């Protein structure tokens, strides 16, 4: 036997299989087989291996690493291998004791099961047989597990634990299957579905720079790379709070302990805007800090996405936040090095890209199994923490080859107090064309063209700024100077959004359209006025500019009236300037 950090090599394991969960040593440390060479099994141990030595016993459980799925997931904070931290605290105190075990779902708590099918009814895998009101927001739908179909022989409503039989199904071959409210699923295997749908509707976030310029589709994947201090965690908090998702799964993968503590402290206090209840009432947290065993960090994102798939199969829209996949890749690199595999770029394993792809490809908008054909969506947003903010490093580049939305966080914007610090020149969304019809029908037919015009203006601003640095702003024509002023308004009044302001923290699509329309209308009418000889300084000094800037702080119910008034005042002001010049 060999012990190298979290890697243990055990002899005499011919009867074991790849990815089996094993117990190592007298303390029964949890591990997983990641390589087989004859009778020698390489095991990544999810706990500290200090004190282990040759001769220690290794016992296989004969099952892969799996998660328990059922009532009790919501509001729970788990570690990387789905052990509830609240239970570990009771058993071992503030520091997790090695070998300690805790069931992911309580075996004693009773849940009220309400049947939705009756005896004699035919069911198949994925069909809903009953519901459990897990929190005031979430109704858990108990589904027939994969691989089981037949006729309901017996079903009972009432209060049960997750291990009690609530339904008995007679399969076509006459066998009786006892169903409980809990099912297990291996984390490294995606849950099956009937059909994957085209991503043609957006996951609205209420963040103007995202929804307008770089939207993500429901069931889409996005990456948020950025250096330290650029606001990755705040962006993910905003998405968790405001995105159009029924369930939020937040994975703190290898992050600093104090950052994860902030999340654990803030999420229970954040109010869910839809229901007024605490955000935790529809959230599951997976905490695996940088000081926890590195192998469990590698498992944590699989644990999180499997739980997210379970809620997707119920027909919910799920938003998964992985913060950060760079730390997960570092765990892969460490384990690969201990396995003495041939290193790829910067020491990362050669299979880094394929592992990232396997993770992100589990996202999607799907028709779930079952006769009803429920539609569910799993949107995955992964933060990337490139060393020194250099996105040319392997994890960032491998991620960019897979995801379709890239929100590039810029440290210079963050230092200038511009949040969200998403750089509009370096970011992109490949969903824009596919979502064009949805925005035309549900927001306004002009909205997609307004987005294109805004992006064109911002790109022209970057070119004009280079000229200004060389020859000064006064050398520009009044039209170009006016364009710079309008772009300043787009940046400061539209793209800048205060996450801590009670009104500006969220912006509806109606408000986004009207605010952008006011800025672009000011640009169009102002450009025409300059052509007709209007005074440039009077134009940029119009009091209506301040009203446009304050529009983002207008209450939602006053948006339409405020928009009409500002639009009328804008036309009057520019008409007055033009007439003044004519006279």
C-alpha positions in Angstrom: 0.0 0.0 0.0 1.2 3.5 -0.8 0.0 6.9 0.7 0.7 10.1 -1.1 -1.4 13.0 0.3 -5.0 12.3 -0.7 -3.9 9.5 -3.0 -3.9 5.9 -1.6 -2.8 2.9 -3.7 -4.3 -0.4 -2.4 -3.3 -4.0 -3.4 -5.7 -6.9 -3.7 -8.6 -4.9 -5.1 -9.4 -7.2 -8.1 -13.0 -7.5 -7.0 -13.6 -3.7 -7.0 -14.7 -1.5 -9.9 -13.7 2.0 -11.2 -15.4 4.8 -9.2 -16.4 2.5 -6.4 -16.6 4.2 -3.0 -14.3 2.6 -0.4 -13.6 2.9 3.3 -9.9 3.2 4.2 -8.2 2.4 7.5 -9.6 1.8 10.9 -11.3 5.2 10.9 -13.2 4.3 7.7 -12.1 7.3 5.6 -14.2 7.9 2.6 -12.5 7.4 -0.8 -13.2 6.7 -4.5 -11.3 4.5 -6.9 -10.0 6.6 -9.8 -7.6 4.2 -11.4 -7.2 0.4 -11.7 -4.0 -1.4 -12.6 -4.5 -5.2 -12.2 -5.2 -5.7 -8.6 -3.9 -2.2 -7.6 -6.5 0.5 -7.1 -5.6 4.2 -6.9 -8.0 5.8 -4.5 -8.6 9.5 -3.9 -9.5 10.0 -0.3 -12.0 12.7 0.6 -10.5 13.2 4.0 -7.1 14.0 5.6 -4.8 10.9 5.3 -2.3 11.7 8.0 -1.5 8.6 10.1 -2.4 6.1 7.3 0.3 3.6 6.5 1.0 0.3 4.8 -1.2 -2.6 6.0 -4.3 -0.4 6.5 -7.5 -2.2 5.5 -9.5 -1.0 2.4 -13.1 -2.1 2.0 -15.2 -1.4 -1.1 -18.9 -0.5 -0.8 -19.5 -1.9 -4.3 -21.3 1.3 -5.3 -20.2 4.6 -7.0 -20.2 8.0 -5.2 -23.9 8.9 -5.1 -26.1 11.6 -3.7 -29.4 11.2 -1.8 -32.3 13.0 -3.4 -35.5 13.7 -1.6 -37.2 16.0 1.0 -34.7 17.9 3.1 -32.3 19.2 0.4 -33.5 22.8 0.4 -31.9 25.1 2.9 -29.2 22.5 3.8 -25.5 23.3 3.6 -23.4 20.3 2.5 -19.7 19.6 2.1 -18.3 18.4 -1.2 -19.6 14.8 -0.7 -23.0 15.7 0.5 -22.5 15.5 4.3 -24.7 18.1 6.0 -22.4 20.5 7.9 -25.0 21.1 10.6 -24.9 17.4 11.4 -21.1 17.2 11.3 -21.0 20.2 13.7 -23.1 18.2 16.2 -21.0 15.1 15.9 -17.5 16.6 15.7 -17.6 20.3 16.6 -16.2 23.1 14.5 -13.4 21.0 13.0 -14.6 17.9 11.0 -13.3 14.7 12.5 -11.9 12.1 10.1 -14.1 9.2 9.3 -17.2 10.9 10.6 -20.3 10.0 8.6 -23.7 11.8 8.4 -26.7 11.0 6.3 -27.5 13.6 3.7 -31.2 13.4 4.4 -32.6 13.1 7.9 -33.9 9.6 8.7 -36.0 10.8 11.6 -37.8 13.9 10.3 -41.3 13.2 8.9 -42.7 14.8 5.8 -46.3 15.1 4.7 -46.7 13.1 1.5 -49.7 13.9 -0.7 -50.4 11.3 -3.4 -51.2 12.5 -7.0 -51.9 9.0 -8.4 -54.2 6.2 -7.3 -54.1 2.5 -7.1 -54.5 0.8 -10.5 -52.9 3.6 -12.4 -50.1 2.9 -14.8 -46.8 4.8 -14.2 -43.4 5.0 -15.7 -40.0 6.4 -14.7 -40.2 10.1 -14.1 -43.9 10.2 -13.4 -44.9 12.2 -10.3 -46.6 10.0 -7.7 -47.0 12.7 -5.0 -45.8 16.0 -3.6 -44.2 17.2 -0.4 -44.3 20.8 0.7 -40.6 21.2 1.6 -40.5 24.9 2.2 -43.1 27.7 1.8 -41.7 28.3 -1.7 -40.8 24.8 -2.9 -43.2 21.9 -3.5 -41.0 18.7 -3.9 -42.4 16.3 -6.6 -41.8 12.7 -5.7 -41.0 10.9 -9.0 -40.8 7.2 -10.0 -37.1 6.3 -10.1 -35.3 5.6 -13.4 -35.7 2.0 -14.6 -39.1 1.4 -12.8 -42.5 1.2 -14.5 -45.7 -0.7 -13.9 -49.1 -0.3 -12.1 -49.6 1.3 -8.7 -50.5 -1.5 -6.4 -50.8 0.6 -3.2 -50.2 4.3 -2.3 -50.6 6.0 1.0 -50.7 9.7 2.0 -49.6 11.0 5.4 -46.5 11.7 7.4 -43.4 9.6 6.6 -39.7 9.6 6.9 -37.6 9.4 3.7 -37.1 5.6 4.2 -40.7 4.7 4.7 -42.6 3.0 1.8 -45.2 5.4 0.3 -46.0 3.5 -2.9 -45.9 0.0 -4.1 -45.6 -0.6 -7.9 -46.2 -3.9 -9.7 -43.8 -4.2 -12.6 -44.8 -5.9 -15.9 -43.0 -9.1 -14.8 -45.1 -9.2 -11.6 -42.4 -8.0 -9.2 -43.4 -5.6 -6.5 -41.2 -2.4 -6.1 -41.4 -0.4 -2.8 -40.9 3.3 -3.5 -39.8 5.7 -0.8 -39.5 9.5 -1.0 -35.8 9.2 -1.4 -33.7 8.0 -4.4 -30.0 7.8 -5.0 -28.1 8.8 -8.1 -24.3 8.4 -9.0 -22.8 11.9 -9.3 -20.6 11.3 -12.3 -23.5 10.2 -14.5 -26.0 12.7 -15.9 -29.7 12.1 -15.1 -31.6 10.9 -18.2 -34.3 13.0 -20.0 -36.6 12.6 -23.0 -35.4 15.4 -25.2 -33.1 18.4 -25.1 -34.8 21.6 -26.3 -33.3 24.5 -28.4 -32.2 27.4 -26.1 -34.6 30.0 -27.5 -35.7 31.9 -24.3 -33.5 34.0 -22.0 -32.8 33.5 -18.4 -33.7 37.0 -17.3 -31.4 38.3 -14.5 -32.6 41.9 -14.0 -29.0 43.0 -14.6 -29.0 45.4 -17.6 -25.5 44.7 -19.0 -26.4 41.0 -19.0 -30.0 41.0 -20.2 -29.4 43.6 -22.9 -25.9 43.1 -24.2 -24.8 39.5 -23.2 -27.9 37.5 -22.4 -27.8 33.8 -21.3 -30.5 31.4 -22.5 -32.5 29.3 -20.1 -30.6 26.1 -19.9 -27.5 27.8 -21.1 -23.9 28.0 -19.8 -21.9 31.0 -18.9 -18.4 31.8 -17.6 -17.5 34.7 -15.3 -13.7 35.0 -15.4 -12.0 37.8 -13.5 -9.1 38.7 -11.2 -9.3 39.1 -7.5 -11.6 41.9 -6.4 -13.4 42.3 -9.7 -16.8 41.3 -8.2 -17.3 37.6 -9.3 -19.0 36.7 -6.1 -21.3 39.8 -6.1 -22.3 39.0 -9.7 -23.1 35.4 -8.7 -25.1 36.7 -5.6 -27.1 39.0 -7.9 -27.8 36.1 -10.3 -28.8 33.8 -7.4 -31.2 36.5 -6.1 -32.8 37.9 -9.2 -32.4 35.3 -12.0 -35.7 33.7 -13.2 -34.9 30.4 -11.4 -37.1 28.4 -9.1 -34.1 26.7 -7.4 -30.6 27.9 -6.8 -27.7 25.5 -6.2 -24.5 27.4 -5.1 -21.2 25.5 -5.0 -18.3 27.1 -3.2 -15.6 25.1 -4.7 -12.2 25.7 -3.1 -12.9 29.3 -2.2 -11.4 31.1 0.8 -13.1 30.2 4.1 -14.0 33.9 4.8 -15.7 34.3 1.3 -17.7 31.1 1.9 -18.6 32.4 5.4 -20.0 35.6 3.8 -22.2 33.5 1.5 -23.4 31.3 4.4 -24.2 34.5 6.4 -25.8 36.5 3.6 -28.0 34.0 1.9 -30.2 33.3 4.9 -30.7 37.1 5.3 -31.3 37.8 1.6 -35.0 38.2 0.9 -36.4 36.3 -2.1 -38.0 39.1 -4.3 -40.7 36.8 -5.6 -42.1 35.5 -2.3 -40.6 37.8 0.4 -39.3 34.8 2.2 -35.5 34.3 2.9 -33.6 33.3 -0.3 -32.4 30.1 1.5 -36.0 28.7 1.2 -35.2 27.8 -2.4 -31.4 27.4 -2.1 -29.0 24.5 -1.6 -25.4 25.4 -0.6 -22.4 23.2 -1.1 -19.4 24.5 0.8 -15.9 23.1 0.1 -13.4 25.7 1.3 -9.7 25.8 0.2 -8.5 24.2 3.5 -10.8 21.2 3.1 -9.4 18.0 1.5 -8.6 18.6 -2.2 -10.2 15.4 -3.5 -13.6 16.4 -2.0 -13.2 19.7 -4.0 -13.1 17.7 -7.2 -16.3 15.8 -6.3 -18.2 18.9 -5.1 -19.3 20.2 -8.5 -20.6 16.8 -9.5 -22.6 16.6 -6.2 -24.0 20.1 -7.0 -25.0 19.5 -10.6 -26.6 16.1 -9.8 -28.8 17.8 -7.1 -29.6 20.5 -9.7 -30.6 17.9 -12.3 -33.0 16.3 -9.8 -35.0 19.6 -9.5 -34.8 20.1 -13.2 -36.5 16.7 -13.7 -39.4 18.0 -11.6 -40.0 20.7 -14.1 -38.2 23.5 -12.2 -35.9 26.1 -13.7 -32.6 25.7 -11.8 -29.6 28.1 -11.7 -26.3 26.5 -10.7 -23.4 28.7 -9.6 -19.9 27.1 -9.4 -17.4 29.4 -7.7 -14.8 28.7 -8.8 -14.0 26.1 -11.5 -10.3 27.2 -11.4 -10.0 25.7 -7.8 -11.7 22.6 -9.1 -9.1 22.3 -11.9 -6.3 22.8 -9.4 -7.7 19.8 -7.5 -7.6 17.8 -10.7 -4.0 18.9 -11.3 -2.9 17.8 -7.9 -4.5 14.4 -8.1 -3.2 14.0 -11.7 0.3 14.8 -10.4 0.1 12.2 -7.6 -1.1 9.6 -10.1 2.1 10.4 -12.1 0.1 11.1 -15.3 1.7 12.9 -18.2 1.0 16.6 -17.5 -0.5 18.9 -20.1 -0.2 22.7 -20.3 0.9 24.4 -17.0 0.7 21.0 -15.3 -3.0 20.5 -15.8 -4.0 17.0 -16.9 -4.5 16.4 -20.6 -8.2 15.6 -20.0 -9.0 19.0 -18.4 -11.1 20.2 -21.4 -13.1 17.0 -21.6 -13.9 17.0 -17.8 -15.0 20.7 -18.1 -17.1 19.8 -21.1 -18.7 16.8 -19.2 -19.7 19.2 -16.5 -21.1 22.0 -18.6 -22.9 19.7 -21.1 -25.1 18.5 -18.2 -26.9 21.9 -18.4 -29.8 22.4 -20.7 -33.5 22.9 -21.2 -35.1 19.5 -21.4 -38.3 17.5 -21.5 -38.1 15.2 -18.5 -39.0 11.5 -18.4 -42.6 10.6 -17.6 -45.9 10.7 -19.4 -46.5 14.4 -18.7 -43.3 15.6 -20.5 -42.5 18.3 -18.0 -40.1 21.1 -19.2 -37.3 21.9 -16.9 -34.1 23.9 -17.3 -30.7 23.8 -15.7 -28.5 26.9 -16.3 -24.9 26.7 -15.2 -22.8 29.7 -14.4 -19.1 29.0 -13.6 -16.7 31.6 -12.1 -13.1 31.3 -13.3 -10.3 32.8 -11.2 -7.3 33.0 -13.6 -4.0 33.7 -11.8 -3.2 37.4 -12.2 -6.4 37.9 -14.3 -4.7 36.3 -17.3 -7.4 34.6 -19.3 -4.9 33.0 -21.7 -4.2 30.3 -19.0 -5.6 26.8 -19.7 -8.7 26.7 -17.5 -10.1 30.0 -18.9 -9.3 28.9 -22.5 -10.8 25.4 -22.0 -13.9 27.0 -20.5 -14.3 29.5 -23.3 -14.3 26.7 -25.9 -17.3 25.2 -24.2 -19.5 28.0 -22.9 -21.6 30.3 -25.0 -21.6 33.3 -22.8 -18.5 35.1 -21.6 -18.8 37.9 -19.0 -15.3 39.2 -18.7 -14.8 41.0 -15.4 -12.3 43.9 -15.6 -10.2 44.9 -12.6 -9.9 48.5 -14.0 -13.7 48.9 -14.1 -13.9 47.5 -10.5 -11.3 49.9 -9.3 -13.2 52.8 -11.0 -16.3 51.6 -8.9 -18.2 50.5 -12.0 -20.2 47.5 -11.1 -21.0 45.0 -12.5 -17.5 45.2 -13.8 -18.3 43.4 -17.1 -16.1 44.7 -19.9 -18.5 45.3 -22.8 -15.7 45.2 -25.4 -14.3 41.8 -24.4 -17.5 39.9 -23.4 -19.8 38.1 -25.7 -23.0 36.0 -25.9 -23.5 33.4 -28.7 -27.2 33.3 -27.8 -28.0 36.8 -29.0 -29.3 35.8 -32.5 -31.3 32.8 -31.1 -33.0 35.0 -28.5 -33.7 37.8 -31.0 -37.2 36.7 -31.7 -38.1 36.3 -28.0 -36.9 39.9 -27.2 -38.8 41.2 -30.2 -42.1 39.5 -29.2 -41.8 39.9 -25.4 -40.0 43.2 -24.9 -40.3 45.4 -28.0 -39.7 44.8 -31.7 -37.0 47.5 -31.6 -35.1 46.0 -28.7 -32.6 43.7 -30.6 -31.7 46.6 -33.0 -31.2 48.9 -30.0 -28.8 46.4 -28.6 -26.8 46.4 -31.9 -26.8 50.2 -32.0 -25.6 50.4 -28.4 -22.7 47.9 -29.0 -21.7 49.9 -32.1 -21.6 53.1 -30.2 -19.5 51.6 -27.4 -17.0 50.2 -29.9 -16.8 53.6 -31.7 -16.2 55.2 -28.3 -13.2 53.0 -27.8 -11.8 54.2 -31.2 -12.5 57.9 -30.5 -10.8 57.6 -27.0 -7.6 56.5 -28.8 -7.7 59.7 -30.9 -8.5 61.9 -27.9 -5.4 60.5 -26.1 -3.3 61.6 -29.1 -4.8 65.0 -30.1 -7.3 66.0 -27.3 -11.0 66.1 -27.3 -11.3 69.6 -28.8 -9.9 68.3 -32.1 -12.9 66.1 -32.6 -16.0 67.3 -34.5 -19.1 68.3 -32.4 -20.8 65.1 -33.7 -18.0 62.9 -32.3 -17.8 64.8 -29.0 -21.6 64.3 -28.7 -21.1 60.6 -29.3 -18.6 60.4 -26.5 -21.1 62.2 -24.2 -23.9 59.7 -25.1 -21.5 56.7 -24.5 -20.7 58.2 -21.1 -24.4 58.1 -20.4 -24.7 54.5 -21.6 -21.9 53.5 -19.3 -22.8 55.5 -16.2 -26.6 55.5 -16.4 -27.3 52.2 -18.1 -24.5 49.6 -17.7 -23.6 50.7 -14.2 -26.0 49.2 -11.7 -26.0 49.4 -7.9 -26.5 46.0 -6.3 -27.1 47.6 -2.9 -29.8 50.1 -4.1 -33.3 48.8 -3.3 -34.7 49.9 -6.7 -31.7 49.8 -9.0 -30.6 46.3 -7.9 -33.2 44.8 -10.3 -34.3 46.2 -13.6 -37.3 44.7 -15.5 -37.0 44.2 -19.3 -39.7 47.0 -19.7 -37.6 49.4 -17.7 -34.4 48.3 -19.5 -36.0 49.0 -22.9 -37.4 52.4 -21.9 -34.1 53.6 -20.3 -32.1 52.6 -23.3 -34.7 54.1 -25.7 -34.4 57.4 -23.8 -30.6 57.5 -24.2 -30.6 56.5 -27.8 -33.5 58.9 -28.6 -31.4 61.7 -27.0 -28.5 60.6 -29.3 -30.7 60.6 -32.4 -32.4 63.9 -31.8 -29.3 65.5 -30.6 -27.2 64.4 -33.6 -30.0 65.8 -35.9 -29.9 69.1 -33.9 -26.1 69.5 -34.3 -26.5 68.9 -38.1 -29.1 71.7 -38.0 -26.7 74.1 -36.3 -27.7 73.7 -32.6 -25.2 74.8 -30.0 -23.2 71.7 -28.8 -22.7 73.0 -25.2 -26.4 73.9 -24.8 -27.3 70.4 -26.1 -25.1 68.5 -23.6 -26.3 70.9 -20.8 -30.0 70.2 -21.3 -31.6 69.5 -17.9 -33.4 66.5 -19.4 -30.0 64.6 -19.3 -30.2 64.5 -15.5 -33.8 63.2 -15.7 -32.6 60.4 -18.0 -29.8 59.5 -15.5 -32.3 59.3 -12.6 -34.7 57.2 -14.5 -33.1 53.9 -13.3 -34.2 54.8 -9.8 -37.9 55.2 -10.7 -40.3 52.7 -9.1 -41.5 50.0 -11.5 -45.2 51.1 -11.4 -44.1 54.7 -12.4 -41.8 53.6 -15.3 -44.3 54.1 -18.2 -45.6 57.5 -17.1 -42.0 58.7 -16.3 -40.8 57.5 -19.7 -43.6 59.4 -21.6 -42.9 62.6 -19.7 -39.1 62.5 -20.3 -39.6 61.7 -24.0 -41.9 64.7 -24.4 -39.6 67.0 -22.4 -36.6 65.8 -24.5 -38.4 66.6 -27.8 -39.5 70.0 -26.5 -35.9 70.8 -25.3 -34.2 69.9 -28.5 -37.0 71.6 -30.6 -36.4 74.8 -28.5 -32.6 74.7 -29.2 -33.1 74.2 -32.9 -35.5 77.1 -33.2 -33.2 79.3 -31.1 -30.4 78.6 -33.6 -32.7 79.3 -36.6 -33.6 82.7 -35.1 
